[in-house]
Amino acid sequence: MLGKKLVTAQKRGETRALCLGLGMLTCSMMMYFFIGITIVPFYTKSVWTTETVCKVLKANIKDKDLCPNSEGSEDEDIFPYPCLQVWVNLTVSGQEVMLYQTEDTLERNPKCSYVPDKSENSKEVKARIETIASNFKKYQTFPCYYDPGGTQTNVILSRLYPPKGLLFAFLWPTLMFTGGCLIIVLVKISQYVSVLSAWQ
């Protein structure tokens, strides 16, 4: 009687472990799919892949500007902000080019080097942009990214999804996938050993 209860408990434990392993595999596949349709396209689309050194030539703050992609619409995300324009000397070619914060900055407003997030407090936005401009004037030499193919003549300060960030994004689903496989393999080994012991 006790042996039957132990066998039943063992089977239930194995079933739960298999469900856990299969659940981990399913979640990891969903995470792979989500990363593949969100992060990977942005990474492959970016042409600013080579790092070099940029030197600030001028950093000017113009009058308040609107995001050109939203002009004429009733979008609530439209808000005025000081337009910071940073021009740098690209050391690899010696050209004078405009600097953008990320790839997204160029798409949101090609006239400005920095586009702040929506904020109700315009004073904070203005103070932040003035601080950024003063930092560029203070630290005039810094690493930046340019397009080695020449399709984009401008440069960016940082990539939205660098190679390290992409690897880090794939790290967690990979660990979950590996853990799920290990659980399933251990359960199968346990079942094989149990059958072998019962046969002997």
Summary of the structure (lengths in Angstrom):
residues: 200
radius of gyration: 27.3
end to end distance: 20.5
largest distance: 86.5
contacts: 531
relative contact order: 0.19
helix: 54%
strand: 20%
